[in-house]
């Protein structure tokens, strides 16, 4: 097993490494929300892309460990990360979508 892969058994509130692992997942969701702002730029598509990214993460974990993730804490962390990434990404995208379009009312040429 590679040292940078987090097995689902250590995701828990009882150990310091489990809390650190969960915080890394949450911080990753926040940075991915910024990625939604820069790459997607549409509030309506944030949930679709968030679920797609986490679905590919599920497939990667399943393929790598050769078993379906069954730890309840893994699923809870993923659900929280999906919610955070989608809500914050949609909020950021909606803020940029609702900005005023600047209109220049000055004449184009002086005759």
C-alpha positions as CSV (number, residue, x, y, z in Angstrom):
1,X,0.0,0.0,0.0
2,X,1.3,3.4,-0.9
3,X,2.0,5.7,2.1
4,X,0.0,8.6,0.8
5,X,-3.3,6.7,0.5
6,X,-5.5,7.1,3.5
7,X,-7.2,3.8,4.4
8,X,-10.8,4.1,5.6
9,X,-10.0,2.5,8.9
10,X,-8.2,5.5,10.3
11,X,-11.0,7.9,9.6
12,X,-12.4,8.5,13.1
13,X,-12.7,11.1,15.8
14,X,-11.0,8.9,18.4
15,X,-7.4,9.2,17.1
16,X,-5.4,12.4,16.2
17,X,-4.5,10.9,12.9
18,X,-8.2,10.3,12.2
19,X,-9.1,13.9,13.0
20,X,-6.2,15.1,10.8
21,X,-7.3,12.9,7.9
22,X,-10.9,14.2,8.2
23,X,-9.7,17.8,8.3
24,X,-7.6,17.1,5.2
25,X,-10.7,15.9,3.4
26,X,-12.6,19.0,4.5
27,X,-9.8,21.3,3.4
28,X,-9.7,19.5,0.0
29,X,-13.4,20.2,-0.4
30,X,-12.8,23.9,0.2
31,X,-10.0,24.1,-2.3
32,X,-12.1,22.2,-4.8
33,X,-14.9,24.7,-4.3
34,X,-12.5,27.3,-5.5
35,X,-11.7,25.1,-8.5
36,X,-15.4,25.1,-9.3
37,X,-15.3,28.9,-9.3
38,X,-12.4,29.0,-11.8
39,X,-13.3,26.1,-14.0
40,X,-17.0,25.7,-14.0
41,X,-18.3,29.3,-13.3
42,X,-21.9,28.2,-13.3
43,X,-23.8,27.8,-10.1
44,X,-26.3,25.3,-11.5
45,X,-23.5,22.9,-12.5
46,X,-21.6,22.8,-9.2
47,X,-23.6,19.9,-7.7
48,X,-23.2,17.8,-10.9
49,X,-19.4,18.3,-11.0
50,X,-19.1,17.7,-7.3
51,X,-20.9,14.4,-7.4
52,X,-19.0,13.4,-10.5
53,X,-15.6,14.1,-8.8
54,X,-16.6,12.2,-5.7
55,X,-18.0,9.3,-7.8
56,X,-14.6,9.0,-9.5
57,X,-13.0,9.1,-6.1
58,X,-15.2,6.2,-5.0
59,X,-14.2,4.2,-8.0
60,X,-10.6,5.0,-7.4
61,X,-10.8,3.8,-3.8
62,X,-12.7,0.7,-4.8
63,X,-10.2,-0.2,-7.6
64,X,-7.2,0.6,-5.4
65,X,-8.2,-1.4,-2.3
66,X,-10.0,-4.1,-4.3
67,X,-13.1,-3.8,-2.1
68,X,-16.0,-1.5,-1.8
69,X,-15.6,1.1,1.0
70,X,-17.8,0.0,3.9
71,X,-16.7,2.2,6.8
72,X,-19.5,4.4,8.0
73,X,-17.0,7.2,8.9
74,X,-15.7,7.2,5.3
75,X,-19.2,7.6,3.9
76,X,-20.0,10.4,6.5
77,X,-16.8,12.3,5.6
78,X,-17.6,12.0,1.9
79,X,-21.2,13.3,2.4
80,X,-19.9,16.3,4.4
81,X,-17.3,17.0,1.7
82,X,-19.9,16.8,-1.1
83,X,-22.2,19.2,0.8
84,X,-19.4,21.6,1.6
85,X,-17.9,21.6,-1.9
86,X,-21.3,22.0,-3.7
87,X,-22.7,24.7,-1.4
88,X,-19.5,26.8,-1.2
89,X,-18.8,26.4,-4.9
90,X,-22.4,27.4,-5.8
91,X,-22.2,30.4,-3.5
92,X,-18.9,31.6,-5.1
93,X,-20.2,31.0,-8.6
94,X,-23.5,32.8,-7.9
95,X,-21.6,35.8,-6.5
96,X,-19.7,36.2,-9.8
97,X,-22.8,35.6,-11.9
98,X,-24.7,38.3,-10.1
99,X,-22.1,41.0,-10.6
100,X,-23.2,44.1,-12.5
101,X,-22.2,44.3,-16.1
102,X,-20.4,47.7,-16.5
103,X,-22.0,49.9,-19.1
104,X,-20.0,52.7,-20.5
105,X,-22.3,55.6,-21.3
106,X,-19.6,57.9,-22.7
107,X,-19.7,58.7,-26.4
108,X,-17.5,56.5,-28.6
109,X,-16.1,59.4,-30.5
110,X,-16.0,63.2,-30.2
111,X,-17.1,64.9,-33.5
